[in-house]
């Protein structure tokens, strides 16, 4: 096993430092350059050894160590390793789909594979996910998500990643940045707690409790206010609206995981149908909801939970608006 790991480290170092699909990430790693017995690697890969499958796929991908470049075989072995949750293989599949190297170019699929590796704390993959969110390449543009993933990748101290994170931060509103920083801090805390607890096998129940507390807590007051403000900034009260004292409009909103509005309805239907003044006000609130899509800075772990943001009711109170 140690031999396989040394091979994998060597191969992935060589491959990731020569990848050109996206801007490369020159992270400092131990090169551990060793002689590789290709025949032995192939035998182990056929036996299902994930490290050997990843190394073999990477060698076919880049043609290193005298191995002929073969995109078809690279895809075959990397797919097998990725199915066993190899973050290195998932990262390489992301590069292959981004480049269209031997397979049809598909930036959405590239993002999917980068994300799978990123969620396993692969720094290279976290960096690529951050870049794709920043550019809106293969995924809807989302500066908050870009900041989150670049911030996670920046833990390694790479100056280029830190610079990229700071560029994204300058594109965000203070409120978006605050929420992204809070969520990134929570994610770091979650990762650290899980690492600490999993070192002790006897604490598996404690791990479940901690993970549940972190990921199942409802939206905070600040998070709710941030969501509401994204709607309110697009609300333009119709000229001539007079009865502001008793004209709070409630809109029911359903959101997709990427923050896009999938459905919005006026809750106060009876009054909507009877009161022409309220009718105009409610239509303007409904328009504001749809103009705000997609929402930014939403905490991904609080989407489909009790008290989360999958389904919301937003109150539009004209008394809060400046004349």
C-alpha positions as CSV (number, residue, x, y, z in Angstrom):
1,X,0.0,0.0,0.0
2,X,2.8,2.4,0.8
3,X,4.3,1.7,-2.6
4,X,1.0,2.5,-4.3
5,X,0.6,5.8,-2.3
6,X,4.1,6.9,-3.3
7,X,3.3,6.1,-7.0
8,X,0.1,8.1,-6.7
9,X,1.8,11.1,-5.1
10,X,4.5,11.1,-7.8
11,X,2.1,10.8,-10.7
12,X,-0.4,13.3,-9.5
13,X,2.4,15.8,-8.8
14,X,3.6,15.5,-12.3
15,X,0.2,15.6,-13.9
16,X,-1.4,18.5,-11.9
17,X,1.7,20.6,-12.4
18,X,1.4,20.1,-16.2
19,X,-2.4,20.4,-16.5
20,X,-3.4,23.3,-18.7
21,X,-7.2,23.0,-18.8
22,X,-7.5,25.9,-16.3
23,X,-4.9,28.1,-14.6
24,X,-2.6,25.6,-12.9
25,X,-2.2,25.6,-9.1
26,X,1.5,25.4,-8.2
27,X,0.9,24.0,-4.7
28,X,4.0,22.9,-3.0
29,X,4.1,19.1,-2.6
30,X,6.7,16.5,-1.7
31,X,7.7,15.1,-5.1
32,X,9.0,11.7,-3.8
33,X,10.2,10.8,-7.2
34,X,10.6,7.0,-7.5
35,X,10.9,4.3,-10.2
36,X,7.5,3.0,-11.2
37,X,6.9,-0.6,-12.1
38,X,4.3,-0.1,-14.8
39,X,3.4,-3.8,-15.1
40,X,2.9,-4.0,-11.3
41,X,0.6,-0.9,-11.4
42,X,-1.5,-2.4,-14.2
43,X,-1.9,-5.7,-12.3
44,X,-3.0,-3.9,-9.1
45,X,-5.3,-1.6,-11.0
46,X,-7.0,-4.7,-12.6
47,X,-7.4,-6.1,-9.0
48,X,-9.4,-2.9,-8.1
49,X,-6.7,-1.1,-6.2
50,X,-8.0,2.5,-6.3
51,X,-4.5,4.1,-6.0
52,X,-3.2,2.0,-8.9
53,X,-6.3,2.9,-11.0
54,X,-5.8,6.6,-10.3
55,X,-2.1,6.5,-11.1
56,X,-2.6,4.4,-14.3
57,X,-5.3,6.8,-15.5
58,X,-3.2,9.8,-14.8
59,X,-0.2,8.3,-16.6
60,X,-2.3,7.6,-19.7
61,X,-3.7,11.1,-19.5
62,X,-0.3,12.9,-19.6
63,X,1.9,10.3,-21.2
64,X,4.5,10.4,-18.4
65,X,7.0,7.8,-17.5
66,X,7.1,6.5,-21.1
67,X,3.5,5.7,-21.1
68,X,1.8,6.5,-24.5
69,X,-1.0,9.1,-24.2
70,X,-4.3,7.4,-24.5
71,X,-7.3,9.5,-23.5
72,X,-9.7,6.5,-23.8
73,X,-7.8,4.4,-21.4
74,X,-7.2,7.4,-19.1
75,X,-10.9,8.0,-18.9
76,X,-11.6,4.3,-18.3
77,X,-9.2,4.0,-15.4
78,X,-10.0,7.3,-13.9
79,X,-13.7,6.6,-14.0
80,X,-13.2,3.3,-12.1
81,X,-11.1,5.1,-9.5
82,X,-13.5,8.0,-9.2
83,X,-16.4,5.5,-8.6
84,X,-14.4,4.4,-5.6
85,X,-14.2,8.1,-4.4
86,X,-10.6,8.8,-5.4
87,X,-10.4,12.6,-5.2
88,X,-7.3,12.5,-7.5
89,X,-9.3,10.7,-10.2
90,X,-12.2,13.0,-9.8
91,X,-9.9,16.0,-10.2
92,X,-8.4,14.5,-13.4
93,X,-11.8,13.8,-14.9
94,X,-12.7,17.4,-14.3
95,X,-9.6,18.4,-16.3
96,X,-10.5,16.0,-19.1
97,X,-14.1,17.3,-19.4
98,X,-12.9,20.9,-19.3
99,X,-10.4,20.4,-22.1
100,X,-12.4,18.0,-24.2
101,X,-9.4,15.7,-24.1
102,X,-10.5,12.5,-25.7
103,X,-14.1,13.1,-24.6
104,X,-16.7,15.8,-25.6
105,X,-15.9,19.1,-23.9
106,X,-18.4,19.7,-21.2
107,X,-17.7,22.4,-18.6
108,X,-20.8,21.5,-16.5
109,X,-19.5,17.9,-16.2
110,X,-16.1,19.3,-15.4
111,X,-17.6,21.3,-12.6
112,X,-19.4,18.3,-11.3
113,X,-16.2,16.3,-11.0
114,X,-14.2,19.2,-9.5
115,X,-16.9,19.5,-6.9
116,X,-16.8,15.9,-6.0
117,X,-13.1,16.2,-5.3
118,X,-13.5,19.5,-3.6
119,X,-15.9,18.1,-1.1
120,X,-13.2,15.7,-0.1
121,X,-10.9,18.6,0.8
122,X,-8.8,18.4,-2.4
123,X,-7.2,21.9,-2.5
124,X,-6.6,21.8,-6.3
125,X,-10.3,21.0,-6.9
126,X,-11.5,23.6,-4.4
127,X,-9.5,26.2,-6.3
128,X,-11.0,25.1,-9.6
129,X,-14.5,25.1,-8.2
130,X,-13.9,28.7,-6.9
131,X,-12.7,29.8,-10.3
132,X,-15.6,28.3,-12.2
133,X,-18.1,29.9,-9.8
134,X,-16.3,33.3,-10.3
135,X,-16.4,33.1,-14.0
136,X,-19.8,31.5,-14.3
137,X,-18.2,28.8,-16.4
138,X,-20.1,25.5,-16.3
139,X,-22.2,26.7,-13.4
140,X,-24.2,29.9,-12.7
141,X,-21.9,32.8,-11.6
142,X,-22.0,33.1,-7.8
143,X,-19.4,35.3,-6.1
144,X,-20.4,34.0,-2.6
145,X,-19.8,30.4,-3.6
146,X,-16.5,31.4,-5.3
147,X,-15.3,33.1,-2.2
148,X,-16.3,30.1,0.0
149,X,-14.4,27.5,-2.1
150,X,-11.3,29.8,-2.6
151,X,-11.3,30.5,1.1
152,X,-11.2,26.8,1.8
153,X,-8.4,26.2,-0.7
154,X,-6.5,29.2,0.8
155,X,-5.9,27.3,4.0
156,X,-2.8,25.8,2.3
157,X,-1.3,29.3,2.2
158,X,-0.8,29.4,-1.6
159,X,-0.4,33.1,-2.5
160,X,-2.1,32.7,-5.9
161,X,-5.2,31.2,-4.3
162,X,-5.3,33.9,-1.6
163,X,-5.0,36.6,-4.3
164,X,-7.9,35.0,-6.3
165,X,-10.0,35.0,-3.1
166,X,-9.3,38.6,-2.5
167,X,-10.3,39.5,-6.1
168,X,-13.6,37.8,-5.6
169,X,-14.1,39.6,-2.2
170,X,-13.8,42.9,-4.0
171,X,-16.7,42.0,-6.3
172,X,-19.0,41.4,-3.4
173,X,-21.3,43.7,-1.3
174,X,-20.3,44.0,2.4
175,X,-23.4,42.0,3.3
176,X,-22.6,39.2,0.8
177,X,-19.0,39.1,2.1
178,X,-20.1,38.9,5.7
179,X,-22.4,36.0,5.1
180,X,-19.8,34.1,2.9
181,X,-17.1,34.6,5.6
182,X,-19.5,33.4,8.3
183,X,-20.3,30.3,6.3
184,X,-16.6,29.7,5.4
185,X,-15.8,29.9,9.1
186,X,-18.5,27.4,10.0
187,X,-17.2,25.1,7.3
188,X,-13.7,25.3,8.7
189,X,-15.0,24.6,12.1
190,X,-17.0,21.6,10.9
191,X,-14.0,20.1,9.1
192,X,-11.8,20.6,12.1
193,X,-14.3,19.0,14.5
194,X,-14.9,16.1,12.2
195,X,-11.1,15.5,11.8
196,X,-10.7,15.6,15.6
197,X,-13.6,13.3,16.4
198,X,-12.9,10.7,13.7
199,X,-9.4,10.2,15.2
200,X,-11.2,8.5,18.1
201,X,-13.3,5.5,16.9
202,X,-15.3,5.5,20.2
203,X,-16.7,8.9,19.4
204,X,-18.8,8.0,16.3
205,X,-22.0,8.9,18.0
206,X,-20.5,12.3,19.1
207,X,-19.6,12.9,15.4
208,X,-23.2,12.4,14.3
209,X,-24.4,14.8,17.0
210,X,-21.8,17.5,16.1
211,X,-22.4,17.1,12.4
212,X,-26.2,17.4,12.9
213,X,-25.8,20.5,15.1
214,X,-23.7,22.2,12.5
215,X,-25.6,21.2,9.4
216,X,-29.3,21.1,10.6
217,X,-29.5,24.4,12.4
218,X,-32.2,26.7,10.9
219,X,-31.5,30.1,9.3
220,X,-30.2,32.7,11.7
221,X,-31.8,36.1,12.0
222,X,-28.9,37.6,10.0
223,X,-29.3,35.0,7.3
224,X,-33.0,35.6,7.0
225,X,-32.5,39.4,6.8
226,X,-29.8,39.0,4.2
227,X,-32.2,37.0,2.0
228,X,-35.0,39.5,2.5
229,X,-32.8,42.4,1.6
230,X,-31.9,40.9,-1.7
231,X,-35.6,41.0,-2.6
232,X,-36.3,44.4,-1.1
233,X,-33.5,46.1,-3.1
234,X,-35.5,45.3,-6.3
235,X,-38.8,46.4,-5.0
236,X,-40.2,49.6,-6.6
237,X,-43.5,50.8,-5.1
238,X,-45.9,51.9,-7.7
239,X,-46.4,55.7,-8.0
240,X,-49.4,56.9,-6.2
241,X,-49.7,54.1,-3.6
242,X,-51.3,55.7,-0.6
243,X,-52.5,53.2,2.0
244,X,-49.1,52.1,3.3
245,X,-50.2,51.5,6.8
246,X,-52.2,48.4,6.1
247,X,-50.6,47.1,2.9
248,X,-48.1,44.4,3.8
249,X,-47.7,42.0,0.9
250,X,-46.6,38.4,1.7
251,X,-45.0,36.4,-1.2
252,X,-44.5,32.6,-1.0
253,X,-41.2,31.7,-2.6
254,X,-39.8,28.4,-3.6
255,X,-36.1,28.2,-4.5
256,X,-33.8,25.8,-6.3
257,X,-30.5,24.7,-4.7
258,X,-28.6,27.2,-6.9
259,X,-30.7,30.1,-5.5
260,X,-33.0,30.6,-8.5
261,X,-36.7,31.2,-7.9
262,X,-38.7,28.3,-9.2
263,X,-42.1,29.5,-7.9
264,X,-43.5,32.7,-6.4
265,X,-47.1,33.4,-5.3
266,X,-49.1,36.1,-3.6
267,X,-50.4,34.8,-0.3
268,X,-53.0,37.5,0.3
269,X,-55.1,36.3,-2.7
270,X,-58.5,37.5,-1.4
271,X,-57.4,41.0,-1.0
272,X,-55.4,40.9,-4.2
273,X,-58.6,40.1,-6.1
274,X,-60.7,42.8,-4.3
275,X,-58.4,45.7,-3.7
276,X,-57.0,47.5,-6.8
277,X,-54.5,49.5,-4.8
278,X,-53.2,46.4,-3.1
279,X,-53.3,44.5,-6.4
280,X,-50.7,46.9,-7.9
281,X,-48.6,46.8,-4.8
282,X,-48.6,43.0,-4.8
283,X,-47.7,42.8,-8.4
284,X,-44.7,45.1,-7.8
285,X,-43.5,42.8,-4.9
286,X,-43.9,39.7,-7.1
287,X,-41.8,41.4,-9.8
288,X,-39.1,42.2,-7.2
289,X,-38.9,38.5,-6.2
290,X,-38.4,37.3,-9.8
291,X,-35.9,40.1,-10.6
292,X,-33.8,39.0,-7.5
293,X,-33.2,35.5,-8.9
294,X,-30.8,33.9,-8.4
295,X,-30.1,34.8,-4.8
296,X,-26.5,34.9,-3.6
297,X,-24.7,34.0,-0.5
298,X,-27.2,31.2,0.6
299,X,-25.8,28.7,3.1
300,X,-25.7,25.5,1.1
301,X,-26.1,23.3,4.2
302,X,-29.5,25.0,5.1
303,X,-31.4,24.4,1.9
304,X,-33.6,21.4,2.5
305,X,-34.0,21.4,6.3
306,X,-36.6,22.6,8.8
307,X,-36.3,26.4,8.9
308,X,-34.1,26.4,5.8
309,X,-34.5,28.5,2.6
310,X,-36.0,26.0,0.2
311,X,-39.4,27.5,0.9
312,X,-39.9,31.1,2.3
313,X,-42.5,33.6,3.0
314,X,-41.3,37.2,2.4
315,X,-43.2,40.2,3.8
316,X,-43.0,43.4,1.7
317,X,-43.9,46.3,4.0
318,X,-44.1,49.7,2.2
319,X,-43.7,51.5,5.5
320,X,-40.1,50.5,5.5
321,X,-39.4,52.1,2.1
322,X,-38.1,55.6,1.7
323,X,-40.5,57.9,0.0
